[in-house]
Amino acid sequence: MKTLRNLLSDYRWESVLFGSHLITRVLAFAFGMRFDSSSIPYFYQYLDPDWLREDFWGNLFYLHSQPPLFNFFLGLGFQLPSHLWRYFFWGWYLLFGLAITLLLFRILVRLGISHGWACAITLIYCCSPGFMLMELWLFYPIPVVLMLLCMILMAHRYTIDGRTLDGLLLFSAAAGIALTRSAFHLVWLIPIVLLVALARRNLKKTALVALIPCLLVVGWYTKNQVVFGKFVSSTWLGMNFSRTTVFQLEKETRLDLIESGVLSQQSKHGPFKPLEVYGDLIPPMDPTGIPSLDLEMKSEGYVNLNHLAYIAVSDAYWKDSLAEVRYDPERFLISYLHSLGIFFNPTSENDFLVENLTHISYLDEAYNRLVWWRFIEFDWKTVNPSTNKFQILLMTFTGGCGFWVLAIGLCLSWGIYRGVKLIHSGENRAKGVVLLLIAYNVAFVTIVWNLFEYSENNRFRFLIESSVLIATATCGQEFLRRIRKDR
């Protein structure tokens, strides 16, 4: 039986990571940073705790505004006394953060990065202010990053060995992502199955392994089709899209388009508002007997955006958004560039992170400049998309974190080229799968998500940062090897 000393020797790099993770979190606490679960009563995405306590499964079933997995996680915590909620979620998020640290290190090592460099890269990222801020916030990003890294690791293992358990964990992680974030659509899931199957050259086995996880996702979509008439995981797409389209118009222009009939009367009002704002524009609804579908407000007085009427509200915004794009496609393009500009801003520039950020603001600013290369700053909230096109273009390419601009560009160019080459030649199929899987996720989040979202786009980039680091480190490693070989 191995002694503790032998175990520490065998896992010395993991011990360094564990110790560093622990020390930085203790220091963060000493500086005054605390886990933020204050959003529980009012975040649109969360069901009311009282409803999840009284009828956990019933309210999850009738959830149409979001995929169910994160509210499932919240509901488990809500079964505890309310004074323990914060500590329950804090404990889990500390474990999630540690798991991300160890997974990132293990993936880098499996791809051929030396233990020392893999440890350094992992520490630079997982001990960064932005990462710790996200780790102390009760929201989607940290669990989604954990599942993305799990998916990447299992894709590498399954491509090498073809073990059923690895494949099941791979596709379960992918399904978990799709059932947590609606933007990871069912359409996103299908190419992942095809990529892994083609790399393994065993379509039948891969399809069987992926069957149950994929059926869970399809089952949720089908439930929403049967119950709500929408084959989606979230019915909010129209409201989200309107912020990138209709509500990027100047108010006078928007009112003129409403007057001329291009836009509906609903576009006089912004999305995600209380139902009373829309008044007679909403058709009458018969009570269903389900609190999350019938009640306009949650128990603490905040808006319930899972009310059945918001499906019609979102549909109207979707139609108006498409009408605005047809009416003025150039304006939509400018809004898209604006969203991309926000996408490359530091993770810490998020209103929900301000309270914890105040304790480490100087460290965060130094990190953004020295590590993420944020040299030019734009206050994107003051940029008017309809009048200041040059500034928007400039902000898109130079106003964010230069490291992430270059690293994502590298991931989408070299990563795709190298991944295809490794799989086609048979030189290293597992590595090729990882590079293509990362490039696919990066392209999906960077190109597609920014089309439909406008506000916290830099939060979306956080989801793919660790994956981008993996591809960038792999590229740097191969570049250095070629230099040494030429010498």
URTA-V629479 format. One record per residue. RES is the residue in one small letter. PHI is phi in whole degrees, 0 to 359 (999 if undefined). OMEGA is omega as a letter, one per 20 degrees, with the letter a starting at -180 (none if undefined). D_FIRST is the distance of its C-alpha to the first C-alpha in Angstrom with 1 decimal. Layout:
((RES PHI OMEGA D_FIRST) (RES PHI OMEGA D_FIRST))
This chain:
((m 999 a 0.0) (k 289 r 3.8) (t 280 r 6.5) (l 299 a 9.7) (r 296 r 11.5) (n 294 r 9.6) (l 296 r 10.1) (l 296 r 13.6) (s 291 a 14.2) (d 294 a 13.4) (y 241 a 15.5) (r 295 a 17.9) (w 289 r 21.0) (e 296 r 20.0) (s 295 r 19.3) (v 298 a 22.8) (l 295 r 24.3) (f 298 r 22.7) (g 297 r 24.0) (s 295 r 27.3) (h 300 a 27.8) (l 296 a 27.2) (i 297 a 29.5) (t 294 r 32.3) (r 287 r 32.3) (v 294 r 32.6) (l 296 r 35.4) (a 300 r 37.1) (f 296 r 37.1) (a 296 r 38.5) (f 281 r 41.2) (g 106 a 42.3) (m 283 a 40.9) (r 227 r 40.2) (f 292 a 39.2) (d 257 r 42.4) (s 246 a 42.8) (s 294 a 46.6) (s 281 a 47.4) (i 307 a 46.5) (p 288 a 50.1) (y 241 a 52.0) (f 299 a 50.1) (y 303 a 52.0) (q 284 a 48.8) (y 261 r 47.5) (l 287 a 48.8) (d 298 r 50.0) (p 306 a 47.2) (d 298 a 49.6) (w 293 a 50.0) (l 288 r 46.3) (r 283 a 45.9) (e 282 a 48.9) (d 214 a 48.4) (f 302 a 45.2) (w 289 a 45.4) (g 295 a 49.2) (n 289 r 49.4) (l 296 a 46.6) (f 298 a 48.5) (y 269 r 51.8) (l 283 r 50.3) (h 243 a 52.3) (s 281 a 52.2) (q 217 r 48.5) (p 297 a 45.7) (p 272 a 43.8) (l 293 a 40.1) (f 290 r 40.4) (n 291 r 42.7) (f 298 r 40.2) (f 299 r 37.6) (l 299 a 40.2) (g 298 r 41.2) (l 298 r 37.8) (g 293 a 38.0) (f 290 r 41.6) (q 287 r 40.7) (l 277 r 39.5) (p 302 a 42.0) (s 300 a 43.7) (h 288 r 42.5) (l 260 a 38.9) (w 304 a 39.5) (r 302 a 39.1) (y 288 r 35.7) (f 298 a 34.5) (f 289 r 35.5) (w 299 r 34.5) (g 300 r 30.9) (w 295 a 30.8) (y 290 r 32.5) (l 296 r 30.0) (l 293 r 27.2) (f 300 a 29.4) (g 297 r 30.0) (l 295 r 26.4) (a 297 r 25.8) (i 298 r 28.8) (t 302 a 27.5) (l 290 r 24.2) (l 294 r 26.0) (l 300 r 28.7) (f 299 a 26.3) (r 296 r 24.4) (i 295 r 27.8) (l 301 a 29.2) (v 294 r 26.3) (r 297 r 26.7) (l 272 r 30.4) (g 100 r 29.9) (i 286 a 30.3) (s 298 a 28.4) (h 302 a 25.5) (g 296 r 27.7) (w 293 r 30.7) (a 298 r 28.9) (c 295 a 27.5) (a 296 a 31.0) (i 299 a 32.8) (t 297 a 30.5) (l 293 r 31.0) (i 302 a 34.7) (y 276 a 35.1) (c 284 r 32.7) (c 255 r 33.8) (s 285 r 37.4) (p 304 a 39.9) (g 299 a 40.9) (f 294 a 37.4) (m 293 r 36.8) (l 297 r 40.2) (m 293 a 39.4) (e 294 a 36.0) (l 259 a 38.1) (w 232 a 40.6) (l 283 r 40.4) (f 201 a 41.6) (y 299 a 40.7) (p 308 a 39.6) (i 297 r 35.9) (p 300 a 34.9) (v 292 r 36.9) (v 300 r 35.3) (l 300 a 31.8) (m 291 r 33.0) (l 297 r 34.7) (l 291 r 31.6) (c 299 r 29.6) (m 298 a 32.4) (i 295 a 32.4) (l 298 a 28.7) (m 291 r 28.9) (a 296 r 32.1) (h 296 a 30.4) (r 294 a 27.6) (y 294 r 30.0) (t 295 r 32.5) (i 282 a 30.0) (d 258 a 28.3) (g 70 a 30.7) (r 288 a 28.0) (t 300 a 29.8) (l 298 r 27.3) (d 298 r 27.6) (g 296 r 31.4) (l 295 r 31.5) (l 293 r 29.7) (l 302 a 32.0) (f 282 r 35.2) (s 292 r 34.0) (a 297 r 33.6) (a 297 r 37.1) (a 294 r 38.5) (g 299 r 37.0) (i 296 a 38.8) (a 295 r 42.0) (l 267 r 41.8) (t 248 a 41.3) (r 243 a 43.8) (s 296 a 47.1) (a 295 r 47.8) (f 278 a 45.0) (h 289 r 47.4) (l 307 r 47.0) (v 298 r 48.7) (w 294 a 45.9) (l 287 a 43.3) (i 299 r 45.1) (p 299 r 45.0) (i 295 r 41.2) (v 299 a 40.9) (l 294 a 43.4) (l 299 a 41.8) (v 294 r 38.3) (a 297 a 40.1) (l 293 r 42.2) (a 292 r 39.3) (r 282 a 37.3) (r 56 r 40.6) (n 211 a 39.8) (l 297 a 42.0) (k 296 a 41.7) (k 295 a 38.0) (t 297 r 37.8) (a 297 r 40.7) (l 293 r 39.0) (v 295 a 35.8) (a 278 a 37.9) (l 301 a 40.3) (i 295 r 38.8) (p 302 a 38.0) (c 292 r 41.5) (l 294 r 43.2) (l 297 r 41.9) (v 292 r 43.7) (v 299 r 46.7) (g 298 r 46.8) (w 293 r 47.1) (y 299 a 49.9) (t 294 r 51.6) (k 303 r 51.4) (n 293 r 53.1) (q 294 a 55.7) (v 291 a 56.5) (v 276 a 56.6) (f 243 r 57.9) (g 76 a 59.4) (k 227 r 57.0) (f 273 a 54.5) (v 216 r 52.4) (s 262 r 49.3) (s 214 a 51.4) (t 265 a 55.2) (w 263 a 55.5) (l 305 a 56.0) (g 297 r 59.7) (m 293 r 59.4) (n 297 a 56.8) (f 296 a 58.9) (s 296 r 62.0) (r 288 r 60.6) (t 270 a 60.5) (t 241 a 63.9) (v 302 a 66.5) (f 266 r 65.5) (q 261 r 65.5) (l 286 r 69.2) (e 296 a 71.6) (k 302 a 72.8) (e 297 r 76.4) (t 295 a 75.4) (r 298 r 73.2) (l 293 r 76.1) (d 295 r 78.5) (l 291 r 76.2) (i 292 a 76.0) (e 297 a 79.8) (s 276 r 80.3) (g 91 r 78.0) (v 293 r 75.3) (l 248 r 72.8) (s 279 r 72.8) (q 298 a 73.8) (q 298 a 70.1) (s 286 r 69.5) (k 290 a 71.5) (h 242 r 68.4) (g 286 r 64.9) (p 284 r 61.9) (f 61 r 59.5) (k 259 r 62.3) (p 301 a 63.1) (l 300 a 65.0) (e 298 r 68.1) (v 295 a 68.5) (y 275 r 69.1) (g 52 a 71.6) (d 286 r 73.7) (l 289 a 71.9) (i 260 r 69.2) (p 293 r 70.3) (p 298 a 70.2) (m 240 r 67.0) (d 282 r 66.9) (p 300 r 64.3) (t 255 a 61.2) (g 87 r 59.9) (i 256 a 56.6) (p 306 a 56.3) (s 290 r 54.6) (l 259 a 57.4) (d 258 a 60.3) (l 276 a 59.9) (e 283 a 61.0) (m 233 r 59.0) (k 283 a 55.6) (s 296 r 55.5) (e 261 r 55.6) (g 92 r 58.5) (y 264 a 56.9) (v 296 r 57.9) (n 261 a 56.3) (l 273 r 56.2) (n 264 r 54.9) (h 303 a 58.4) (l 303 a 59.8) (a 294 a 62.7) (y 291 r 60.5) (i 295 r 60.2) (a 293 r 64.0) (v 299 a 63.8) (s 294 r 61.2) (d 300 r 63.2) (a 295 r 66.3) (y 294 r 64.4) (w 298 r 63.1) (k 297 r 66.6) (d 293 r 67.9) (s 296 r 65.2) (l 296 r 66.1) (a 295 r 69.7) (e 293 r 69.1) (v 296 r 67.2) (r 293 a 70.2) (y 291 a 72.6) (d 215 a 71.1) (p 298 r 68.2) (e 295 r 68.5) (r 296 r 67.7) (f 296 r 64.6) (l 299 r 63.5) (i 297 r 64.0) (s 298 r 62.0) (y 296 r 59.2) (l 296 r 59.2) (h 298 r 59.1) (s 299 r 56.0) (l 295 r 54.4) (g 299 r 55.3) (i 295 a 53.6) (f 304 a 50.6) (f 268 r 49.9) (n 287 r 50.3) (p 303 r 47.4) (t 304 a 45.1) (s 291 a 46.0) (e 279 a 49.7) (n 215 a 49.4) (d 302 a 51.4) (f 281 a 48.6) (l 256 a 46.4) (v 300 a 49.1) (e 300 r 48.0) (n 286 a 44.6) (l 297 a 46.0) (t 301 a 48.4) (h 280 a 45.6) (i 225 a 44.4) (s 299 a 47.6) (y 292 r 47.9) (l 296 r 44.3) (d 296 r 44.9) (e 297 r 48.2) (a 296 r 46.7) (y 297 a 43.8) (n 297 a 46.3) (r 280 a 48.5) (l 277 a 46.0) (v 260 a 43.2) (w 261 r 45.0) (w 59 r 48.4) (r 262 a 50.6) (f 259 a 53.7) (i 247 a 56.6) (e 245 r 56.6) (f 237 r 58.7) (d 273 a 59.1) (w 296 r 59.0) (k 292 a 60.3) (t 263 a 63.7) (v 277 r 64.1) (n 263 a 66.7) (p 300 a 65.9) (s 272 a 69.5) (t 234 a 71.1) (n 237 a 68.6) (k 295 a 67.4) (f 296 a 66.9) (q 295 r 64.7) (i 296 r 62.5) (l 299 r 62.2) (l 295 r 61.4) (m 296 a 58.8) (t 303 a 57.1) (f 257 a 56.3) (t 232 a 56.3) (g 270 a 55.9) (g 258 r 52.3) (c 277 a 49.0) (g 300 r 49.8) (f 300 a 46.2) (w 288 r 45.8) (v 300 a 49.2) (l 290 a 48.3) (a 293 r 44.7) (i 291 r 45.8) (g 300 r 48.6) (l 296 a 46.2) (c 297 a 43.9) (l 276 r 46.9) (s 252 a 48.3) (w 297 a 45.8) (g 301 r 43.1) (i 292 a 45.3) (y 301 a 46.6) (r 291 r 43.3) (g 298 r 41.6) (v 298 a 44.5) (k 296 a 44.4) (l 295 r 40.7) (i 286 a 41.1) (h 297 a 44.4) (s 279 a 43.4) (g 76 a 40.0) (e 295 r 38.5) (n 201 a 35.8) (r 297 a 36.6) (a 297 r 33.5) (k 294 r 34.5) (g 298 r 38.1) (v 298 a 37.3) (v 299 a 35.6) (l 296 r 38.6) (l 289 r 41.1) (l 296 r 39.4) (i 296 a 39.4) (a 300 r 43.0) (y 297 r 44.0) (n 296 r 42.6) (v 296 r 44.0) (a 297 a 47.4) (f 296 a 47.4) (v 289 a 46.7) (t 289 a 48.9) (i 273 a 51.9) (v 279 a 52.0) (w 301 a 50.8) (n 290 r 53.2) (l 291 a 56.1) (f 247 a 55.7) (e 231 r 54.4) (y 213 r 56.1) (s 162 a 54.7) (e 258 a 51.0) (n 298 r 50.4) (n 294 r 48.2) (r 294 r 45.7) (f 292 a 45.6) (r 298 a 44.6) (f 305 a 41.6) (l 299 a 40.1) (i 253 a 40.1) (e 301 a 39.5) (s 296 r 35.8) (s 294 r 36.7) (v 297 r 39.5) (l 299 r 37.2) (i 298 a 35.0) (a 295 a 38.1) (t 295 r 39.6) (a 296 r 36.5) (t 295 r 36.4) (c 297 r 40.0) (g 299 r 39.7) (q 298 a 37.0) (e 292 r 39.1) (f 297 r 42.2) (l 294 r 40.6) (r 296 r 39.4) (r 293 r 42.9) (i 298 r 44.3) (r 294 a 42.1) (k 293 r 42.9) (d 294 r 46.6) (r 287 none 46.4))
